[in-house]
Amino acid sequence: MRIGASLFLIAVGAILTFAVTAEVNGIDISTIGVILMIVGVLGLIITLIMMSMRRRTDVIHSRNGTTYIEPGGPVDPADPRY
């Protein structure tokens, strides 16, 4: 679930909880709204955690082209490629 889908679920849940006054037999619409808001918040938190843990790569441009080196990887300054 991405950020947009999470925000959509939160918005739909808030509308069902606070704005809809209709009643359906056997279904509590405001409970469904609260459930959607909770799922949206959990999805948003998980998405933000996954985005912050994503692996990043440093890019070093050399004369011969672009070389990708992972952070913390060994780089030899004497290597002519760098």
Secondary structure, DSSP 8 states (H G I E B T S, - for coil): --HHHHHHHHHHHHHHHHT----BTTB-HHHHHHHHHHHHHHHHHHHHHHHHHS---EEEEETTEEEEE-TT----TTSTT-
